Amino acid sequence: MTPPTLHHTTGGGTGASVVLLHGLGSCAADWAGQAAVLEPRYRVVCIDLPGHGASPLRPGGLTVESIAHDVAALLDELSGEAVHIVGLSLGACVALRVALEAPRRVRTLTLVNGFARLQPRGPGDLARLATRLLLLGTAPMTSVAAHVARGLFPWPEQRALYDAAVARLAATPRTAYVAALAALARFDARGQVAAIRRPTLVVAGDRDRTVPLGAKAWLAAVIPGARLVVVPGSGHATPFDQPDAFNRLLLEFLAGH
């Protein structure tokens, strides 16, 4: 079956392409703050993953592998050149799969609060997951969105980020959110990521309550030559709660490759 063409936007100059992959329940528009600083030097491609934003949800459910296949197909349509891929959370997992399945399409990887396998760490993680699943089964998406956004942006000074996250998450169809969440639950690339041979930057928020630091440190240790940077004062959405620090890291990494 021919994969659907994912909705995407492009901007910037004629330099190397930087492809931005968003997190669960979000869309390409989240990357506006990164696109603005990248576009003077790079061609920037922001993609809506399947079922998110304006991209259709493919029939038959989702896997991280199928999403990566769709992304790789879009890259084939856009250019024959290798690209820098930046992924947040779900987007980071997709970036890993693209690097494994279509390595010729990848110039560098920037993995933000991603993982090769996500497992609950204890009662707190299990309770948060149970609450999310209960809300997904019984409550409107606005309630799901508010619950998730509180975990992403819990501090009073983050109210604007919280409000934006609620609006974005609430606009994601329940079926798409559930399908992508299930895809992440099944995702396990632990036995494969050591095969990646691309320059890799692993970015971790030190306050991330969604993905433990150990899962990100493991990625940096197993992928040959990867570098781990822990961003202080950041949760799971590092590009948005610490944009200046993240943008600086990203620009420095890309300039080196």
C-alpha positions as CSV (number, residue, x, y, z in Angstrom):
1,M,0.0,0.0,0.0
2,T,1.3,3.5,-0.9
3,P,1.8,5.5,2.3
4,P,-0.2,8.7,2.5
5,T,1.7,11.9,2.0
6,L,2.1,13.6,5.3
7,H,1.1,17.2,5.7
8,H,4.2,19.3,6.1
9,T,5.5,22.9,5.7
10,T,8.8,24.0,4.4
11,G,10.7,27.2,4.8
12,G,14.1,28.8,4.9
13,G,17.0,28.8,2.6
14,T,18.8,26.4,0.3
15,G,21.1,24.9,2.9
16,A,20.8,21.4,4.3
17,S,17.3,20.3,5.3
18,V,16.3,20.0,9.0
19,V,13.2,17.9,9.6
20,L,11.3,18.5,12.8
21,L,9.1,15.7,14.3
22,H,6.7,16.6,17.0
23,G,5.5,14.7,20.1
24,L,2.3,12.7,20.9
25,G,-0.9,14.7,20.5
26,S,0.9,17.7,18.9
27,C,1.6,18.9,15.4
28,A,4.1,20.6,13.2
29,A,3.1,24.1,14.3
30,D,4.7,23.6,17.7
31,W,8.1,24.1,16.1
32,A,7.6,27.7,15.2
33,G,10.2,28.9,17.7
34,Q,12.8,26.5,16.2
35,A,11.9,27.2,12.6
36,A,12.5,30.9,13.1
37,V,16.1,30.4,14.2
38,L,16.9,27.6,11.8
39,E,15.5,29.1,8.6
40,P,18.2,31.7,8.0
41,R,20.7,28.8,7.6
42,Y,18.7,25.7,6.7
43,R,15.7,24.5,4.8
44,V,13.2,23.6,7.5
45,V,10.6,20.8,7.1
46,C,7.9,20.5,9.8
47,I,5.8,17.4,9.5
48,D,2.4,16.5,10.9
49,L,2.7,12.8,11.9
50,P,-0.2,10.4,11.0
51,G,-3.4,11.4,12.7
52,H,-2.0,14.6,14.0
53,G,-2.5,18.1,12.6
54,A,-3.6,17.9,9.0
55,S,-2.2,14.4,8.3
56,P,-4.6,11.5,7.9
57,L,-4.6,8.5,10.2
58,R,-3.6,5.5,8.1
59,P,-6.0,2.5,8.0
60,G,-5.1,-0.4,10.2
61,G,-3.6,1.3,13.2
62,L,-0.2,2.7,13.9
63,T,3.2,1.5,14.8
64,V,6.3,3.6,15.3
65,E,7.7,1.6,12.3
66,S,4.8,2.5,10.1
67,I,5.1,6.2,11.0
68,A,8.9,6.1,10.2
69,H,8.0,4.5,6.9
70,D,5.7,7.4,6.1
71,V,8.3,9.9,7.1
72,A,11.0,8.2,5.0
73,A,8.6,8.2,2.0
74,L,8.0,11.9,2.3
75,L,11.7,12.5,2.5
76,D,12.1,10.6,-0.8
77,E,9.5,12.9,-2.3
78,L,11.1,16.1,-1.1
79,S,14.8,15.4,-1.7
80,G,17.4,12.8,-2.5
81,E,19.8,14.3,0.1
82,A,20.4,13.2,3.7
83,V,18.7,15.4,6.3
84,H,19.1,16.4,9.9
85,I,16.3,14.9,11.9
86,V,15.1,16.5,15.2
87,G,12.5,14.6,17.1
88,L,10.7,15.2,20.4
89,S,9.3,12.2,22.4
90,L,7.2,10.3,19.8
91,G,9.1,12.1,17.2
92,A,12.4,11.0,18.6
93,C,11.3,7.4,18.5
94,V,10.3,7.8,14.9
95,A,13.7,9.4,14.2
96,L,15.4,6.4,15.6
97,R,13.4,4.1,13.3
98,V,14.1,6.2,10.2
99,A,17.8,6.1,11.0
100,L,17.6,2.3,11.3
101,E,15.5,1.6,8.3
102,A,16.6,4.4,5.9
103,P,20.1,5.4,7.1
104,R,20.9,7.0,3.7
105,R,18.2,9.6,4.4
106,V,19.8,10.7,7.7
107,R,22.6,13.2,8.2
108,T,22.3,13.7,12.0
109,L,19.9,12.8,14.8
110,T,18.8,15.1,17.6
111,L,16.7,13.0,20.0
112,V,14.8,15.1,22.6
113,N,13.4,13.2,25.6
114,G,13.1,10.0,23.5
115,F,13.7,6.4,24.4
116,A,14.3,3.0,22.9
117,R,11.8,1.4,25.3
118,L,9.6,3.1,27.9
119,Q,8.7,1.2,31.0
120,P,7.0,2.5,34.2
121,R,9.4,3.2,37.0
122,G,7.1,2.6,39.9
123,P,3.7,3.4,41.4
124,G,3.8,7.0,40.4
125,D,4.2,6.3,36.7
126,L,1.6,3.6,36.9
127,A,-0.9,5.9,38.6
128,R,-0.3,8.7,36.0
129,L,-0.7,6.2,33.1
130,A,-3.9,4.8,34.7
131,T,-5.4,8.3,35.0
132,R,-4.6,9.1,31.4
133,L,-6.2,5.8,30.2
134,L,-9.3,6.4,32.4
135,L,-9.7,9.9,31.0
136,L,-9.2,8.6,27.4
137,G,-12.0,6.1,28.0
138,T,-14.5,8.3,29.8
139,A,-13.8,12.0,29.4
140,P,-13.7,14.6,26.6
141,M,-10.4,15.3,24.9
142,T,-10.3,18.7,26.7
143,S,-10.0,16.8,30.0
144,V,-7.3,14.5,28.6
145,A,-5.5,17.6,27.3
146,A,-5.6,19.4,30.6
147,H,-4.2,16.3,32.5
148,V,-1.3,15.9,30.0
149,A,-0.5,19.6,29.9
150,R,-0.3,19.8,33.7
151,G,2.4,17.2,33.6
152,L,4.3,19.0,30.8
153,F,4.0,22.5,32.2
154,P,3.3,22.4,36.0
155,W,4.8,25.7,37.0
156,P,2.8,28.9,37.4
157,E,5.1,30.9,35.1
158,Q,4.3,28.3,32.4
159,R,0.7,29.2,32.1
160,A,0.9,30.4,28.5
161,L,2.7,27.1,27.5
162,Y,0.0,25.2,29.4
163,D,-2.8,26.9,27.7
164,A,-1.2,26.4,24.2
165,A,-0.7,22.7,25.0
166,V,-4.3,22.2,26.1
167,A,-5.5,23.7,22.9
168,R,-3.2,21.6,20.7
169,L,-3.8,18.3,22.5
170,A,-7.6,18.9,22.6
171,A,-7.6,19.3,18.8
172,T,-6.1,15.8,18.3
173,P,-8.7,13.2,17.5
174,R,-9.1,10.6,20.3
175,T,-8.6,7.7,17.8
176,A,-5.3,9.2,16.6
177,Y,-4.1,9.9,20.2
178,V,-5.0,6.4,21.3
179,A,-3.4,4.8,18.3
180,A,-0.1,6.7,18.7
181,L,-0.1,6.0,22.5
182,A,-0.5,2.3,21.7
183,A,2.3,2.5,19.2
184,L,4.7,4.0,21.8
185,A,3.7,1.3,24.3
186,R,4.7,-1.4,21.9
187,F,7.9,0.3,20.7
188,D,11.1,-1.5,21.6
189,A,14.4,-0.7,19.7
190,R,16.8,-1.7,22.4
191,G,18.3,-4.5,20.4
192,Q,18.9,-2.3,17.4
193,V,20.0,1.2,18.2
194,A,23.7,0.3,18.6
195,A,23.6,-0.1,14.8
196,I,23.1,3.6,14.2
197,R,26.1,5.2,12.7
198,R,25.0,8.9,12.5
199,P,26.1,11.8,14.7
200,T,23.6,11.9,17.5
201,L,22.7,14.5,20.1
202,V,20.5,13.2,23.0
203,V,18.8,16.1,24.8
204,A,17.2,15.5,28.3
205,G,15.1,17.7,30.5
206,D,16.2,17.4,34.1
207,R,12.6,17.7,35.3
208,D,11.1,15.3,32.8
209,R,8.4,13.2,34.6
210,T,7.5,11.3,31.4
211,V,10.7,9.7,30.3
212,P,13.4,8.9,33.0
213,L,16.8,10.3,32.5
214,G,18.2,6.8,32.6
215,A,16.4,5.9,29.3
216,K,18.0,8.9,27.6
217,A,21.4,8.3,29.1
218,W,21.2,4.7,27.8
219,L,20.6,5.9,24.3
220,A,23.6,8.1,24.5
221,A,25.8,5.3,25.8
222,V,24.7,2.7,23.3
223,I,24.6,4.8,20.0
224,P,28.3,5.1,19.0
225,G,29.6,8.6,19.5
226,A,26.4,10.0,20.8
227,R,26.4,13.0,23.2
228,L,24.1,13.5,26.1
229,V,23.2,17.0,27.2
230,V,20.9,17.6,30.3
231,V,19.0,20.9,30.1
232,P,18.5,22.4,33.6
233,G,15.0,23.6,34.6
234,S,13.3,21.6,31.7
235,G,10.6,19.1,31.7
236,H,9.5,16.8,28.9
237,A,8.9,19.6,26.3
238,T,12.5,21.0,26.3
239,P,12.3,22.9,23.0
240,F,9.3,24.9,24.4
241,D,10.1,25.4,28.1
242,Q,13.8,26.2,27.5
243,P,13.8,27.4,23.9
244,D,16.9,29.6,24.1
245,A,19.0,26.8,25.6
246,F,17.6,24.2,23.2
247,N,18.0,26.4,20.1
248,R,21.6,27.2,21.0
249,L,22.4,23.5,21.5
250,L,20.7,22.5,18.3
251,L,22.5,25.2,16.2
252,E,25.9,24.3,17.6
253,F,25.3,20.6,16.9
254,L,24.1,21.2,13.4
255,A,27.0,23.6,12.6
256,G,29.4,20.9,13.6
257,H,28.0,18.5,11.0
